[in-house]
Amino acid sequence: MTGTDFLCLAPFLIIAIAPVVIMIVISVLRNYEVVYGFSILSLLFAFASIFFIIPAVPHSVEPLFIIDLYSLFFLGIIILSALLVTLLSYDYIKQLEGVREEYYIILFTSTLGASLLAVANHFILFFLGIETLSISLYILIAFQRSKDSSIEAGIKYLILASVSSAFLLFGMALIYTAFGTMQFRGIVSAISNNGQLSPLVISGFGMMMVGIGFKLALVPFHMWTPDVYQGAPAPVTAYIATVSKSAVMAILIRFFFNIRGFDNHYFFIVISGTAILSMFIGNLLAIRQQNIKRLLAYSSIANMGYLIIILLTGSNKGIQASIFYLISYFITTIGAFGVISLLSTCKYEAEKIEDYKGLFWKRPWIAIVFTLSLLSLAGIPITAGFIAKFYVIFEGMKAGLMVLVFSMIINSVIGLYYYLRVITTLFSPANETKLAALSLTGNMTLALITLSILLLGIYPGWLIDIIVRFVTL
Amino acid sequence: MILVYLIVILLTGAFLAWIAGRWNPTGSRIISLIALSIDLILTISYALQPIPSDSKWLIDINFAWIPEFGISLHLALDGLSLVLLLLTFFLGIISVIISWKEINQKVGFFHFNLLLILAGIAGVFISLDLFLFYFFWELMLVPMYFLIGIWGHENRTAASYKFFLYTQASGLLMFISILAFYFVHGRTTGVYTFDYLQLLGTIMPDSTSMLIMLGFLAAFLVKLPVVPLHNWLPDAHTEAPTAGSLILASLLLKTGAYGLLRFIVPLFPSASISFAPIGMLLGVIGILYGAKLAFAQTDLKRLVAYTSVSHMGFVILGVFSFNELAYQGVVMQMIAHGISTGALFILVGQLYERIHTRDMNRMGGLWEKAPVMGAIGLIFSMASLGLPGLGNFIAELLILIGVFKTNILMSCLASLGLIAATIYSLRIVQKVFFGNKNRDWEMNDLTVREKIVSASLVIAIVWLGLFPQPVFNIAKPALLKTLDAQRERTIQDPVKSKSEAPVKTMLLFSDIKIKY
């Protein structure tokens, strides 16, 4: 390995070494604050190291890694999301009984798995990344061992994720049988040489789609989402909704565009069908939910539906739109789950909609953050969600995907209905419920999120510039 | 820059009012008053300057906003916008004053929402970038939703949902149309922009133009509202607090009318002509059906709400007659209806504060108890039925004359609406102020604050009825510009010969001037 190789892998090395250091520290001295501070610092270092790599790209570490601007950008998103989740975890995890420091170790290993997906250039690394991510998530979801729902969610995720991994692996095997290579570049050139895809390859990709669809919670592989979102601790839910999804999205976009999946008739039908089903089923099922975490789970299914429309545009502009959407969706989701985790205690999870009744009159600041997040999810102006939705609809229409765009419009209205229901609850007369006290870190993180939602909603030009500069395939 | 200041002052005022409301409710009321007064004075000082009669914009500013998509911060002012801005700030001040006693909970947040709505409305009236226009169009929804949902009456939640979903759904259709327009223009000319002035001359096939126009129409006709799409209006108006009803009826509905004049007619000249018969028919149906429903109500506030449906029917009727006389009438109708219906909503609010009911069957004989209130009610009922000497008469007469020149049948049918209006308006006066005393209500007459509000509205409506010329002078260049843009583009269209004759007559008419 050369020096450049090491430089390019610096973020991964930092993320990999950090949990080891935490483990050693814990064995000597258990101090929550020290571990927390160290985790934040390591993530910051990992993020900063990305900037040093920029001059060295594109660079590939054969045969597994490809490090280009695209992967660095996703790496940035993943690390920043992980950082925000860590910031929000402070109070929630601190209240837990028993061991708490291990939470951060596992957060690091899962982040490592997620960031590997962003640079994967090979099926081996793809699978390695996804398994590292999943196995860490089993533990994170079931982290509150005293709670039945948490254990239940963990086991559900364990079983379903294993099954989906099996599909993914089998799909990879089929493609390997057909082409004799597991490197993306090799597969791409094999496909362009063959022209027509053989049934073997099609079924291989289909199997892989099952695995990916499961991770992104697309219909019909969405069944786990509400239960897991509900059962997992709120910060972990935020983590699943953001870090895990962005990593899978990173590899899906790269792979799909490299093999030019949008040109293929079958893929086109499958993806657009999945998109439409995800939107409708996600939104319709969300309407009747009384549990805010389940509601957000269904809303995330719908949002992933909107997002994969972009796969079919087949243009770099389309990818850029999808990345803007991802970023705004992440900020918003972390905002919403941040509010939930700040209001929850280890004894009582603030997850019923009625827990939020009259929040505006008791905790105006928190209620405003929550309202802004929900409005952003609904795509109302002055929030990031509006620009994001505009961007996706814009690129969708440009590519002539009118059916998909219209389903998105219809679903925006359905979505608005249940977001409004929550917002109405926030502003209705208050009742007596106990709410947890707020901490400084939590407040600051929420302030940061609010600012970003508004900034992206009012003046999105700078982020679009950055995305356009970085993200091309 | 004055246009940017107008919006910025409102937004700053909104935040200051919210913050001030935490310590002192009166503080936030005063801050709102100050912000709106500054805006009103700025606008009046502009209106007093002579209006150049050529088709230039009075003010035109343009900054890049999101250059990646060709979106700019393009604000401009012409006579039409100017008149509507005056109305907006005037009624804005009124709505702060009438809420002085009515709203005593969460005062700061109330004024925050109020000013935010007004900022959105003002933005709609002056933006010349379609994306920016949509931005402001949506911006007024959320605060209005809060206004209804937090400070409204018993069924406020359902009403606020209905309002939001109707307007948002139709707004999204318009959004799709805006994007489609953008792409059609971009593909034919190579310039991708949301700028109204550049999009103005876009040439596209008739079928495309029709489809895109229908998207815009959806948004405007829901806001206006036109009869099959009016379902949200009675609920929203009835459940909103008085200031909310006032803003809904007097300003929010006008954004729909403004959209028709500013966007539908100039952007889709030939498509709008093909749509005209349907548009006029919808107008007539609205006039008659709205009046019929108004007559059938027992809830006073609901009655007033349905009169809006009827009066707004005149607006769409006038717009689709493509005739300058009718257009003058439309502008006048927007203002006169804003003032008269607003005043009626204020009256209902004052009654409700005193006797806590809106049911007309429980009222009656109130003139004895409150003669001043009765007189005000009488004046605005008369305005609503179109009594000569008050603004609404000028408006409806001009529209009917204008329409008569293009479509006699529709004009005749629409004039039946005046009779219907007489019936329901007199019913208000009869049931509330005269008639049998159903109950001996303990109530005071208007206070000084309420008298000032009512007096200023009475002065405005009488002034509009007697001296409408200033309004015509301000709005005329803008309206001519709209019609010219439409006529130039349909030069080969056979319909053109039809629409030319009335315009000439109109020019004669405007030389004579309307005198009383």
Boltz contact constraints between the chains, C-beta under 6 A:
constraints:
  - contact:
      token1: [A, 380]
      token2: [B, 142]
      max_distance: 6.0
  - contact:
      token1: [A, 381]
      token2: [B, 135]
      max_distance: 6.0
  - contact:
      token1: [A, 381]
      token2: [B, 138]
      max_distance: 6.0
  - contact:
      token1: [A, 381]
      token2: [B, 139]
      max_distance: 6.0
  - contact:
      token1: [A, 397]
      token2: [B, 179]
      max_distance: 6.0
  - contact:
      token1: [A, 409]
      token2: [B, 172]
      max_distance: 6.0
  - contact:
      token1: [A, 413]
      token2: [B, 169]
      max_distance: 6.0
  - contact:
      token1: [A, 416]
      token2: [B, 168]
      max_distance: 6.0
  - contact:
      token1: [A, 424]
      token2: [B, 149]
      max_distance: 6.0
  - contact:
      token1: [A, 424]
      token2: [B, 157]
      max_distance: 6.0
  - contact:
      token1: [A, 427]
      token2: [B, 150]
      max_distance: 6.0
  - contact:
      token1: [A, 461]
      token2: [B, 66]
      max_distance: 6.0
  - contact:
      token1: [A, 464]
      token2: [B, 68]
      max_distance: 6.0
